[in-house]
Amino acid sequence: MAKLNQLDVSVVLKIKQLQNLSTDGDKFAEWQRHREHDFNARMQAINDAQDMQIEEKEAKIQELNNKFLNEEDWRGFFLPKDLSNTVLFTREQLLQLIERKRELDNEIQKLKEE
């Protein structure tokens, strides 16, 4: 990274783009416990809410389930000591990839509709 900084190249480095992301077993387990505790506390708050209608509670529970089940939790992982096995994108490359993904998603959606 120091060499890239000297070259004045802006690089986007996102955790999801890193290869060989390592896990720290104890910290990962601790964060999973925190996540489970947070989920249970929020579920309990929804269930204990007296002022909510049943439909509203079901919607909140569905939203909570989607959040906790579909989102990846990267806490408890750490970066490798060097970046030799990582994927680095410049900002421009990342924007191009995002745009291409949007195009593909739109094409898939159109094909599903047909």
N, CA, C and O atoms as a Tinker XYZ file with bonds, in Angstrom:
   456  protein
     1  N      0.821000   -1.188000    0.000000    73     2
     2  CA     0.000000    0.000000    0.000000    64     1     3
     3  C      0.870000    1.259000    0.000000    63     2     4     5
     4  O      0.507000    2.266000   -0.607000    81     3
     5  N      2.004000    1.201000    0.672000    73     3     6
     6  CA     2.868000    2.368000    0.719000    64     5     7
     7  C      3.330000    2.745000   -0.686000    63     6     8     9
     8  O      3.387000    3.924000   -1.034000    81     7
     9  N      3.661000    1.721000   -1.499000    73     7    10
    10  CA     4.081000    2.006000   -2.875000    64     9    11
    11  C      2.957000    2.653000   -3.665000    63    10    12    13
    12  O      3.194000    3.568000   -4.454000    81    11
    13  N      1.738000    2.184000   -3.458000    73    11    14
    14  CA     0.603000    2.782000   -4.157000    64    13    15
    15  C      0.394000    4.218000   -3.712000    63    14    16    17
    16  O      0.070000    5.081000   -4.527000    81    15
    17  N      0.577000    4.480000   -2.429000    73    15    18
    18  CA     0.448000    5.850000   -1.936000    64    17    19
    19  C      1.519000    6.748000   -2.545000    63    18    20    21
    20  O      1.245000    7.902000   -2.873000    81    19
    21  N      2.727000    6.233000   -2.697000    73    19    22
    22  CA     3.789000    7.016000   -3.305000    64    21    23
    23  C      3.484000    7.320000   -4.766000    63    22    24    25
    24  O      3.845000    8.383000   -5.271000    81    23
    25  N      2.820000    6.388000   -5.445000    73    23    26
    26  CA     2.451000    6.605000   -6.836000    64    25    27
    27  C      1.218000    7.486000   -6.969000    63    26    28    29
    28  O      0.830000    7.864000   -8.075000    81    27
    29  N      0.609000    7.808000   -5.840000    73    27    30
    30  CA    -0.590000    8.647000   -5.804000    64    29    31
    31  C     -1.732000    7.999000   -6.582000    63    30    32    33
    32  O     -2.439000    8.667000   -7.336000    81    31
    33  N     -1.906000    6.676000   -6.390000    73    31    34
    34  CA    -2.990000    5.926000   -7.019000    64    33    35
    35  C     -4.028000    5.646000   -5.943000    63    34    36    37
    36  O     -3.711000    5.074000   -4.900000    81    35
    37  N     -5.263000    6.046000   -6.198000    73    35    38
    38  CA    -6.295000    5.759000   -5.215000    64    37    39
    39  C     -6.823000    4.357000   -5.475000    63    38    40    41
    40  O     -7.210000    4.025000   -6.596000    81    39
    41  N     -6.835000    3.553000   -4.448000    73    39    42
    42  CA    -7.263000    2.165000   -4.555000    64    41    43
    43  C     -8.415000    1.949000   -3.601000    63    42    44    45
    44  O     -8.369000    2.369000   -2.444000    81    43
    45  N     -9.442000    1.296000   -4.092000    73    43    46
    46  CA   -10.574000    0.945000   -3.251000    64    45    47
    47  C    -10.322000   -0.458000   -2.736000    63    46    48    49
    48  O    -10.177000   -1.397000   -3.518000    81    47
    49  N    -10.271000   -0.597000   -1.446000    73    47    50
    50  CA   -10.002000   -1.882000   -0.834000    64    49    51
    51  C    -11.177000   -2.204000    0.067000    63    50    52    53
    52  O    -11.337000   -1.604000    1.131000    81    51
    53  N    -12.001000   -3.155000   -0.361000    73    51    54
    54  CA   -13.173000   -3.510000    0.415000    64    53    55
    55  C    -12.988000   -4.915000    0.959000    63    54    56    57
    56  O    -12.378000   -5.766000    0.311000    81    55
    57  N    -13.508000   -5.151000    2.133000    73    55    58
    58  CA   -13.334000   -6.454000    2.763000    64    57    59
    59  C    -13.875000   -7.571000    1.884000    63    58    60    61
    60  O    -13.250000   -8.627000    1.782000    81    59
    61  N    -15.020000   -7.362000    1.250000    73    59    62
    62  CA   -15.611000   -8.412000    0.434000    64    61    63
    63  C    -14.755000   -8.729000   -0.784000    63    62    64    65
    64  O    -14.912000   -9.795000   -1.379000    81    63
    65  N    -13.869000   -7.846000   -1.162000    73    63    66
    66  CA   -13.039000   -8.068000   -2.336000    64    65    67
    67  C    -11.720000   -8.739000   -1.991000    63    66    68    69
    68  O    -10.937000   -9.062000   -2.884000    81    67
    69  N    -11.471000   -8.949000   -0.730000    73    67    70
    70  CA   -10.208000   -9.551000   -0.332000    64    69    71
    71  C    -10.286000  -11.059000   -0.443000    63    70    72    73
    72  O    -11.277000  -11.680000   -0.057000    81    71
    73  N     -9.240000  -11.627000   -0.970000    73    71    74
    74  CA    -9.149000  -13.076000   -1.003000    64    73    75
    75  C     -8.430000  -13.518000    0.260000    63    74    76    77
    76  O     -7.633000  -12.776000    0.834000    81    75
    77  N     -8.724000  -14.727000    0.676000    73    75    78
    78  CA    -8.049000  -15.323000    1.828000    64    77    79
    79  C     -8.240000  -14.514000    3.101000    63    78    80    81
    80  O     -7.312000  -14.392000    3.901000    81    79
    81  N     -9.408000  -13.971000    3.294000    73    79    82
    82  CA    -9.706000  -13.264000    4.531000    64    81    83
    83  C     -9.670000  -14.284000    5.659000    63    82    84    85
    84  O    -10.328000  -15.321000    5.579000    81    83
    85  N     -8.925000  -14.006000    6.682000    73    83    86
    86  CA    -8.726000  -14.972000    7.764000    64    85    87
    87  C     -9.662000  -14.683000    8.917000    63    86    88    89
    88  O    -10.051000  -13.539000    9.156000    81    87
    89  N    -10.014000  -15.738000    9.623000    73    87    90
    90  CA   -10.892000  -15.585000   10.771000    64    89    91
    91  C    -10.120000  -15.844000   12.053000    63    90    92    93
    92  O     -9.255000  -16.718000   12.114000    81    91
    93  N    -10.442000  -15.088000   13.044000    73    91    94
    94  CA    -9.902000  -15.301000   14.379000    64    93    95
    95  C    -11.008000  -16.016000   15.150000    63    94    96    97
    96  O    -12.001000  -15.394000   15.528000    81    95
    97  N    -10.846000  -17.293000   15.383000    73    95    98
    98  CA   -11.893000  -18.137000   15.939000    64    97    99
    99  C    -12.571000  -17.581000   17.183000    63    98   100   101
   100  O    -13.800000  -17.567000   17.260000    81    99
   101  N    -11.788000  -17.120000   18.162000    73    99   102
   102  CA   -12.362000  -16.607000   19.408000    64   101   103
   103  C    -13.143000  -15.320000   19.169000    63   102   104   105
   104  O    -14.261000  -15.164000   19.658000    81   103
   105  N    -12.553000  -14.408000   18.420000    73   103   106
   106  CA   -13.244000  -13.140000   18.154000    64   105   107
   107  C    -14.477000  -13.356000   17.292000    63   106   108   109
   108  O    -15.508000  -12.716000   17.502000    81   107
   109  N    -14.372000  -14.262000   16.317000    73   107   110
   110  CA   -15.519000  -14.558000   15.467000    64   109   111
   111  C    -16.666000  -15.110000   16.312000    63   110   112   113
   112  O    -17.811000  -14.686000   16.158000    81   111
   113  N    -16.362000  -16.050000   17.197000    73   111   114
   114  CA   -17.390000  -16.634000   18.065000    64   113   115
   115  C    -17.984000  -15.571000   18.982000    63   114   116   117
   116  O    -19.189000  -15.570000   19.233000    81   115
   117  N    -17.139000  -14.663000   19.485000    73   115   118
   118  CA   -17.633000  -13.585000   20.354000    64   117   119
   119  C    -18.588000  -12.673000   19.589000    63   118   120   121
   120  O    -19.632000  -12.292000   20.118000    81   119
   121  N    -18.243000  -12.316000   18.347000    73   119   122
   122  CA   -19.116000  -11.444000   17.562000    64   121   123
   123  C    -20.404000  -12.155000   17.175000    63   122   124   125
   124  O    -21.455000  -11.521000   17.076000    81   123
   125  N    -20.336000  -13.455000   16.956000    73   123   126
   126  CA   -21.556000  -14.206000   16.665000    64   125   127
   127  C    -22.484000  -14.214000   17.875000    63   126   128   129
   128  O    -23.703000  -14.124000   17.727000    81   127
   129  N    -21.908000  -14.323000   19.071000    73   127   130
   130  CA   -22.719000  -14.241000   20.301000    64   129   131
   131  C    -23.349000  -12.860000   20.436000    63   130   132   133
   132  O    -24.522000  -12.744000   20.792000    81   131
   133  N    -22.576000  -11.809000   20.152000    73   131   134
   134  CA   -23.119000  -10.443000   20.193000    64   133   135
   135  C    -24.267000  -10.294000   19.198000    63   134   136   137
   136  O    -25.306000   -9.715000   19.514000    81   135
   137  N    -24.070000  -10.811000   18.024000    73   135   138
   138  CA   -25.086000  -10.710000   16.964000    64   137   139
   139  C    -26.355000  -11.453000   17.377000    63   138   140   141
   140  O    -27.462000  -10.946000   17.199000    81   139
   141  N    -26.190000  -12.650000   17.926000    73   139   142
   142  CA   -27.342000  -13.435000   18.371000    64   141   143
   143  C    -28.067000  -12.742000   19.524000    63   142   144   145
   144  O    -29.297000  -12.725000   19.570000    81   143
   145  N    -27.301000  -12.172000   20.453000    73   143   146
   146  CA   -27.901000  -11.448000   21.582000    64   145   147
   147  C    -28.677000  -10.244000   21.076000    63   146   148   149
   148  O    -29.787000   -9.983000   21.541000    81   147
   149  N    -28.101000   -9.498000   20.119000    73   147   150
   150  CA   -28.765000   -8.332000   19.548000    64   149   151
   151  C    -30.061000   -8.738000   18.848000    63   150   152   153
   152  O    -31.090000   -8.077000   18.996000    81   151
   153  N    -30.002000   -9.825000   18.087000    73   151   154
   154  CA   -31.186000  -10.327000   17.388000    64   153   155
   155  C    -32.281000  -10.697000   18.389000    63   154   156   157
   156  O    -33.440000  -10.319000   18.221000    81   155
   157  N    -31.903000  -11.438000   19.426000    73   155   158
   158  CA   -32.887000  -11.851000   20.432000    64   157   159
   159  C    -33.479000  -10.660000   21.174000    63   158   160   161
   160  O    -34.675000  -10.641000   21.466000    81   159
   161  N    -32.649000   -9.669000   21.479000    73   159   162
   162  CA   -33.143000   -8.478000   22.181000    64   161   163
   163  C    -34.142000   -7.714000   21.306000    63   162   164   165
   164  O    -35.168000   -7.244000   21.797000    81   163
   165  N    -33.845000   -7.594000   20.036000    73   163   166
   166  CA   -34.763000   -6.890000   19.131000    64   165   167
   167  C    -36.067000   -7.657000   18.941000    63   166   168   169
   168  O    -37.143000   -7.062000   18.878000    81   167
   169  N    -35.962000   -8.992000   18.850000    73   167   170
   170  CA   -37.174000   -9.813000   18.732000    64   169   171
   171  C    -38.033000   -9.668000   19.980000    63   170   172   173
   172  O    -39.255000   -9.550000   19.892000    81   171
   173  N    -37.395000   -9.676000   21.132000    73   171   174
   174  CA   -38.125000   -9.540000   22.391000    64   173   175
   175  C    -38.807000   -8.177000   22.465000    63   174   176   177
   176  O    -39.946000   -8.073000   22.921000    81   175
   177  N    -38.114000   -7.135000   22.016000    73   175   178
   178  CA   -38.706000   -5.793000   22.027000    64   177   179
   179  C    -39.924000   -5.729000   21.117000    63   178   180   181
   180  O    -40.927000   -5.100000   21.457000    81   179
   181  N    -39.839000   -6.376000   19.969000    73   179   182
   182  CA   -40.985000   -6.395000   19.045000    64   181   183
   183  C    -42.146000   -7.164000   19.668000    63   182   184   185
   184  O    -43.294000   -6.721000   19.617000    81   183
   185  N    -41.841000   -8.311000   20.253000    73   183   186
   186  CA   -42.894000   -9.138000   20.848000    64   185   187
   187  C    -43.523000   -8.470000   22.076000    63   186   188   189
   188  O    -44.709000   -8.660000   22.347000    81   187
   189  N    -42.737000   -7.697000   22.809000    73   187   190
   190  CA   -43.245000   -7.033000   24.015000    64   189   191
   191  C    -44.004000   -5.744000   23.715000    63   190   192   193
   192  O    -44.716000   -5.230000   24.578000    81   191
   193  N    -43.859000   -5.226000   22.516000    73   191   194
   194  CA   -44.512000   -3.957000   22.174000    64   193   195
   195  C    -46.033000   -4.140000   22.186000    63   194   196   197
   196  O    -46.579000   -4.944000   21.431000    81   195
   197  N    -46.694000   -3.393000   23.042000    73   195   198
   198  CA   -48.137000   -3.510000   23.182000    64   197   199
   199  C    -48.896000   -2.627000   22.188000    63   198   200   201
   200  O    -50.054000   -2.895000   21.868000    81   199
   201  N    -48.239000   -1.584000   21.709000    73   199   202
   202  CA   -48.920000   -0.618000   20.851000    64   201   203
   203  C    -48.886000   -0.978000   19.363000    63   202   204   205
   204  O    -49.403000   -0.223000   18.540000    81   203
   205  N    -48.284000   -2.123000   19.003000    73   203   206
   206  CA   -48.180000   -2.512000   17.596000    64   205   207
   207  C    -49.291000   -3.493000   17.221000    63   206   208   209
   208  O    -49.684000   -4.353000   18.009000    81   207
   209  N    -49.773000   -3.336000   16.011000    73   207   210
   210  CA   -50.748000   -4.269000   15.462000    64   209   211
   211  C    -50.017000   -5.557000   15.057000    63   210   212   213
   212  O    -48.795000   -5.558000   14.908000    81   211
   213  N    -50.758000   -6.635000   14.883000    73   211   214
   214  CA   -50.159000   -7.920000   14.526000    64   213   215
   215  C    -49.443000   -7.832000   13.176000    63   214   216   217
   216  O    -48.347000   -8.368000   13.017000    81   215
   217  N    -50.059000   -7.163000   12.217000    73   215   218
   218  CA   -49.448000   -7.026000   10.894000    64   217   219
   219  C    -48.144000   -6.245000   10.975000    63   218   220   221
   220  O    -47.164000   -6.574000   10.307000    81   219
   221  N    -48.149000   -5.212000   11.797000    73   219   222
   222  CA   -46.947000   -4.392000   11.963000    64   221   223
   223  C    -45.838000   -5.208000   12.621000    63   222   224   225
   224  O    -44.675000   -5.108000   12.231000    81   223
   225  N    -46.197000   -6.014000   13.620000    73   223   226
   226  CA   -45.204000   -6.871000   14.270000    64   225   227
   227  C    -44.619000   -7.871000   13.274000    63   226   228   229
   228  O    -43.407000   -8.084000   13.238000    81   227
   229  N    -45.483000   -8.478000   12.471000    73   227   230
   230  CA   -45.005000   -9.447000   11.485000    64   229   231
   231  C    -44.069000   -8.793000   10.474000    63   230   232   233
   232  O    -43.068000   -9.386000   10.071000    81   231
   233  N    -44.399000   -7.567000   10.066000    73   231   234
   234  CA   -43.540000   -6.844000    9.120000    64   233   235
   235  C    -42.179000   -6.542000    9.749000    63   234   236   237
   236  O    -41.144000   -6.690000    9.101000    81   235
   237  N    -42.188000   -6.121000   11.002000    73   235   238
   238  CA   -40.928000   -5.820000   11.704000    64   237   239
   239  C    -40.085000   -7.087000   11.872000    63   238   240   241
   240  O    -38.866000   -7.060000   11.703000    81   239
   241  N    -40.753000   -8.201000   12.210000    73   239   242
   242  CA   -40.028000   -9.465000   12.374000    64   241   243
   243  C    -39.431000   -9.905000   11.046000    63   242   244   245
   244  O    -38.291000  -10.366000   11.003000    81   243
   245  N    -40.184000   -9.769000    9.968000    73   243   246
   246  CA   -39.678000  -10.130000    8.641000    64   245   247
   247  C    -38.480000   -9.262000    8.270000    63   246   248   249
   248  O    -37.485000   -9.763000    7.745000    81   247
   249  N    -38.574000   -7.971000    8.541000    73   247   250
   250  CA   -37.472000   -7.049000    8.259000    64   249   251
   251  C    -36.233000   -7.429000    9.066000    63   250   252   253
   252  O    -35.117000   -7.425000    8.546000    81   251
   253  N    -36.439000   -7.756000   10.333000    73   251   254
   254  CA   -35.331000   -8.147000   11.211000    64   253   255
   255  C    -34.693000   -9.443000   10.721000    63   254   256   257
   256  O    -33.468000   -9.559000   10.689000    81   255
   257  N    -35.509000  -10.407000   10.344000    73   255   258
   258  CA   -34.980000  -11.671000    9.824000    64   257   259
   259  C    -34.170000  -11.442000    8.564000    63   258   260   261
   260  O    -33.090000  -12.011000    8.406000    81   259
   261  N    -34.681000  -10.615000    7.670000    73   259   262
   262  CA   -33.947000  -10.326000    6.439000    64   261   263
   263  C    -32.606000   -9.684000    6.740000    63   262   264   265
   264  O    -31.596000  -10.021000    6.122000    81   263
   265  N    -32.594000   -8.764000    7.684000    73   263   266
   266  CA   -31.360000   -8.070000    8.023000    64   265   267
   267  C    -30.328000   -9.034000    8.583000    63   266   268   269
   268  O    -29.173000   -9.038000    8.156000    81   267
   269  N    -30.747000   -9.851000    9.539000    73   267   270
   270  CA   -29.783000  -10.704000   10.218000    64   269   271
   271  C    -29.421000  -11.953000    9.421000    63   270   272   273
   272  O    -28.319000  -12.479000    9.579000    81   271
   273  N    -30.310000  -12.432000    8.579000    73   271   274
   274  CA   -30.016000  -13.654000    7.846000    64   273   275
   275  C    -29.323000  -13.391000    6.519000    63   274   276   277
   276  O    -28.559000  -14.233000    6.046000    81   275
   277  N    -29.572000  -12.249000    5.915000    73   275   278
   278  CA   -29.029000  -11.980000    4.583000    64   277   279
   279  C    -27.763000  -11.144000    4.586000    63   278   280   281
   280  O    -27.013000  -11.163000    3.610000    81   279
   281  N    -27.510000  -10.414000    5.654000    73   279   282
   282  CA   -26.313000   -9.584000    5.701000    64   281   283
   283  C    -25.152000  -10.377000    6.275000    63   282   284   285
   284  O    -25.289000  -11.071000    7.282000    81   283
   285  N    -24.017000  -10.263000    5.620000    73   283   286
   286  CA   -22.829000  -10.938000    6.122000    64   285   287
   287  C    -22.205000  -10.094000    7.221000    63   286   288   289
   288  O    -22.183000   -8.865000    7.146000    81   287
   289  N    -21.705000  -10.763000    8.229000    73   287   290
   290  CA   -21.059000  -10.079000    9.341000    64   289   291
   291  C    -19.564000  -10.377000    9.275000    63   290   292   293
   292  O    -19.133000  -11.514000    9.466000    81   291
   293  N    -18.792000   -9.345000    9.004000    73   291   294
   294  CA   -17.360000   -9.526000    8.818000    64   293   295
   295  C    -16.571000   -9.301000   10.093000    63   294   296   297
   296  O    -15.341000   -9.357000   10.073000    81   295
   297  N    -17.246000   -9.051000   11.191000    73   295   298
   298  CA   -16.514000   -8.864000   12.444000    64   297   299
   299  C    -15.934000  -10.204000   12.871000    63   298   300   301
   300  O    -16.587000  -11.239000   12.741000    81   299
   301  N    -14.721000  -10.184000   13.374000    73   299   302
   302  CA   -14.053000  -11.414000   13.752000    64   301   303
   303  C    -13.116000  -11.930000   12.667000    63   302   304   305
   304  O    -12.441000  -12.943000   12.853000    81   303
   305  N    -13.076000  -11.231000   11.529000    73   303   306
   306  CA   -12.139000  -11.569000   10.466000    64   305   307
   307  C    -11.033000  -10.522000   10.461000    63   306   308   309
   308  O    -11.225000   -9.411000   10.955000    81   307
   309  N     -9.903000  -10.865000    9.917000    73   307   310
   310  CA    -8.833000   -9.888000    9.850000    64   309   311
   311  C     -8.117000   -9.996000    8.520000    63   310   312   313
   312  O     -8.185000  -11.015000    7.833000    81   311
   313  N     -7.433000   -8.926000    8.176000    73   311   314
   314  CA    -6.706000   -8.858000    6.912000    64   313   315
   315  C     -5.410000   -9.652000    7.023000    63   314   316   317
   316  O     -4.817000   -9.734000    8.099000    81   315
   317  N     -4.977000  -10.231000    5.923000    73   315   318
   318  CA    -3.686000  -10.922000    5.947000    64   317   319
   319  C     -2.547000   -9.925000    6.148000    63   318   320   321
   320  O     -2.729000   -8.717000    5.998000    81   319
   321  N     -1.383000  -10.445000    6.485000    73   319   322
   322  CA    -0.246000   -9.560000    6.771000    64   321   323
   323  C      0.214000   -8.782000    5.539000    63   322   324   325
   324  O      0.666000   -7.643000    5.653000    81   323
   325  N      0.098000   -9.399000    4.363000    73   323   326
   326  CA     0.443000   -8.663000    3.151000    64   325   327
   327  C     -0.727000   -8.761000    2.166000    63   326   328   329
   328  O     -1.655000   -9.545000    2.361000    81   327
   329  N     -0.664000   -7.975000    1.140000    73   327   330
   330  CA    -1.760000   -7.911000    0.180000    64   329   331
   331  C     -1.454000   -8.693000   -1.099000    63   330   332   333
   332  O     -2.021000   -8.409000   -2.154000    81   331
   333  N     -0.556000   -9.679000   -1.001000    73   331   334
   334  CA    -0.167000  -10.416000   -2.205000    64   333   335
   335  C     -1.303000  -11.261000   -2.761000    63   334   336   337
   336  O     -1.325000  -11.525000   -3.963000    81   335
   337  N     -2.240000  -11.690000   -1.938000    73   335   338
   338  CA    -3.351000  -12.517000   -2.417000    64   337   339
   339  C     -4.675000  -11.762000   -2.402000    63   338   340   341
   340  O     -5.734000  -12.367000   -2.238000    81   339
   341  N     -4.620000  -10.467000   -2.571000    73   339   342
   342  CA    -5.839000   -9.684000   -2.517000    64   341   343
   343  C     -6.175000   -9.125000   -3.893000    63   342   344   345
   344  O     -5.335000   -9.077000   -4.791000    81   343
   345  N     -7.406000   -8.711000   -4.028000    73   343   346
   346  CA    -7.868000   -8.092000   -5.261000    64   345   347
   347  C     -7.980000   -6.596000   -4.997000    63   346   348   349
   348  O     -8.708000   -6.164000   -4.103000    81   347
   349  N     -7.263000   -5.824000   -5.771000    73   347   350
   350  CA    -7.290000   -4.379000   -5.617000    64   349   351
   351  C     -7.934000   -3.763000   -6.856000    63   350   352   353
   352  O     -7.602000   -4.129000   -7.984000    81   351
   353  N     -8.840000   -2.845000   -6.642000    73   351   354
   354  CA    -9.499000   -2.139000   -7.729000    64   353   355
   355  C     -9.249000   -0.652000   -7.564000    63   354   356   357
   356  O     -9.251000   -0.126000   -6.451000    81   355
   357  N     -9.037000    0.015000   -8.683000    73   355   358
   358  CA    -9.055000    1.472000   -8.602000    64   357   359
   359  C    -10.515000    1.880000   -8.505000    63   358   360   361
   360  O    -11.408000    1.081000   -8.787000    81   359
   361  N    -10.753000    3.088000   -8.118000    73   359   362
   362  CA   -12.124000    3.579000   -7.996000    64   361   363
   363  C    -12.860000    3.474000   -9.329000    63   362   364   365
   364  O    -14.029000    3.091000   -9.373000    81   363
   365  N    -12.174000    3.813000  -10.400000    73   363   366
   366  CA   -12.788000    3.762000  -11.730000    64   365   367
   367  C    -13.167000    2.329000  -12.102000    63   366   368   369
   368  O    -14.253000    2.094000  -12.633000    81   367
   369  N    -12.289000    1.381000  -11.828000    73   367   370
   370  CA   -12.591000   -0.022000  -12.120000    64   369   371
   371  C    -13.781000   -0.507000  -11.304000    63   370   372   373
   372  O    -14.638000   -1.230000  -11.812000    81   371
   373  N    -13.827000   -0.111000  -10.057000    73   371   374
   374  CA   -14.936000   -0.529000   -9.204000    64   373   375
   375  C    -16.256000    0.034000   -9.711000    63   374   376   377
   376  O    -17.267000   -0.669000   -9.720000    81   375
   377  N    -16.258000    1.299000  -10.134000    73   375   378
   378  CA   -17.468000    1.899000  -10.683000    64   377   379
   379  C    -17.897000    1.199000  -11.969000    63   378   380   381
   380  O    -19.092000    1.028000  -12.212000    81   379
   381  N    -16.936000    0.794000  -12.791000    73   379   382
   382  CA   -17.258000    0.058000  -14.009000    64   381   383
   383  C    -17.881000   -1.295000  -13.674000    63   382   384   385
   384  O    -18.841000   -1.717000  -14.318000    81   383
   385  N    -17.343000   -1.963000  -12.679000    73   383   386
   386  CA   -17.902000   -3.259000  -12.265000    64   385   387
   387  C    -19.317000   -3.103000  -11.721000    63   386   388   389
   388  O    -20.187000   -3.925000  -12.006000    81   387
   389  N    -19.546000   -2.066000  -10.950000    73   387   390
   390  CA   -20.874000   -1.819000  -10.392000    64   389   391
   391  C    -21.865000   -1.538000  -11.508000    63   390   392   393
   392  O    -22.991000   -2.036000  -11.485000    81   391
   393  N    -21.451000   -0.744000  -12.483000    73   391   394
   394  CA   -22.326000   -0.428000  -13.616000    64   393   395
   395  C    -22.639000   -1.684000  -14.424000    63   394   396   397
   396  O    -23.782000   -1.888000  -14.834000    81   395
   397  N    -21.651000   -2.513000  -14.652000    73   395   398
   398  CA   -21.878000   -3.756000  -15.391000    64   397   399
   399  C    -22.813000   -4.684000  -14.628000    63   398   400   401
   400  O    -23.659000   -5.343000  -15.233000    81   399
   401  N    -22.673000   -4.744000  -13.316000    73   399   402
   402  CA   -23.570000   -5.569000  -12.508000    64   401   403
   403  C    -25.000000   -5.060000  -12.620000    63   402   404   405
   404  O    -25.934000   -5.855000  -12.721000    81   403
   405  N    -25.181000   -3.744000  -12.603000    73   403   406
   406  CA   -26.516000   -3.164000  -12.779000    64   405   407
   407  C    -27.116000   -3.566000  -14.123000    63   406   408   409
   408  O    -28.286000   -3.939000  -14.206000    81   407
   409  N    -26.300000   -3.486000  -15.176000    73   407   410
   410  CA   -26.769000   -3.869000  -16.503000    64   409   411
   411  C    -27.201000   -5.332000  -16.526000    63   410   412   413
   412  O    -28.249000   -5.663000  -17.079000    81   411
   413  N    -26.403000   -6.198000  -15.930000    73   411   414
   414  CA   -26.743000   -7.621000  -15.888000    64   413   415
   415  C    -28.000000   -7.872000  -15.071000    63   414   416   417
   416  O    -28.843000   -8.683000  -15.455000    81   415
   417  N    -28.126000   -7.185000  -13.952000    73   415   418
   418  CA   -29.338000   -7.331000  -13.132000    64   417   419
   419  C    -30.576000   -6.910000  -13.902000    63   418   420   421
   420  O    -31.614000   -7.566000  -13.816000    81   419
   421  N    -30.477000   -5.816000  -14.658000    73   419   422
   422  CA   -31.607000   -5.357000  -15.479000    64   421   423
   423  C    -31.949000   -6.369000  -16.564000    63   422   424   425
   424  O    -33.124000   -6.635000  -16.819000    81   423
   425  N    -30.926000   -6.936000  -17.205000    73   423   426
   426  CA   -31.172000   -7.942000  -18.234000    64   425   427
   427  C    -31.841000   -9.176000  -17.645000    63   426   428   429
   428  O    -32.774000   -9.718000  -18.239000    81   427
   429  N    -31.380000   -9.617000  -16.498000    73   427   430
   430  CA   -31.980000  -10.779000  -15.832000    64   429   431
   431  C    -33.428000  -10.497000  -15.472000    63   430   432   433
   432  O    -34.294000  -11.354000  -15.645000    81   431
   433  N    -33.693000   -9.291000  -14.969000    73   431   434
   434  CA   -35.057000   -8.921000  -14.603000    64   433   435
   435  C    -35.971000   -8.938000  -15.823000    63   434   436   437
   436  O    -37.096000   -9.433000  -15.751000    81   435
   437  N    -35.495000   -8.402000  -16.937000    73   435   438
   438  CA   -36.293000   -8.394000  -18.173000    64   437   439
   439  C    -36.571000   -9.802000  -18.661000    63   438   440   441
   440  O    -37.680000  -10.097000  -19.107000    81   439
   441  N    -35.573000  -10.677000  -18.582000    73   439   442
   442  CA   -35.763000  -12.060000  -19.008000    64   441   443
   443  C    -36.751000  -12.796000  -18.119000    63   442   444   445
   444  O    -37.528000  -13.619000  -18.602000    81   443
   445  N    -36.729000  -12.510000  -16.834000    73   443   446
   446  CA   -37.686000  -13.128000  -15.914000    64   445   447
   447  C    -39.101000  -12.668000  -16.214000    63   446   448   449
   448  O    -40.043000  -13.455000  -16.127000    81   447
   449  N    -39.258000  -11.401000  -16.566000    73   447   450
   450  CA   -40.584000  -10.865000  -16.876000    64   449   451
   451  C    -41.133000  -11.465000  -18.155000    63   450   452   453
   452  O    -42.345000  -11.640000  -18.283000    81   451
   453  N    -40.262000  -11.786000  -19.108000    73   451   454
   454  CA   -40.695000  -12.383000  -20.384000    64   453   455
   455  C    -40.959000  -13.835000  -20.165000    63   454   456
   456  O    -41.335000  -14.542000  -21.100000    81   455
